[in-house]
Amino acid sequence: MKTIFSTLSNDQVFPSYIKSAEGKKVAAQKAKTAILIKGGANVANKHHQTSKFVETQISDEEFKVIENHPTFLRLIERGFFSLKKPTSSKKDKCAPLDEKDIKAKNAKATVVTNTETPE
């Protein structure tokens, strides 16, 4: 089993298609398998908690299918997927802003959370 760590807010699906005798891809409706990598990082759940990354377990056979998939490789290269537990997280553009992001854009901004009252 392999564990893939995702810092994306949305799920990603990696399909593999049935190839014809000539080695070309057949029409899109002839998908052989689809491997789902869960998202949901930096998104609040029903308890208003967010996580920096989400883990997805896939089998070794599924990993062989996606290990050379161009989109999967691009997401690893850009830091959104990792095979090791991330120490620093890279957010995608869908992630909500936190206090550090707001202060980086405007140092004079006042940030109020649900547990604090404004000054």
Secondary structure, 3 states (H helix, E strand, C coil): CEEEEECCCCCEEEEEECECCCCCECCCCCEEEEEEECCCCCCCCCCCCCCCCEEEEECHHHHHHHCCCHHHHHHHHCCCEECCCCCCCCCCCCCCCCHHHHHHHCCCCCCCCCCCCCC
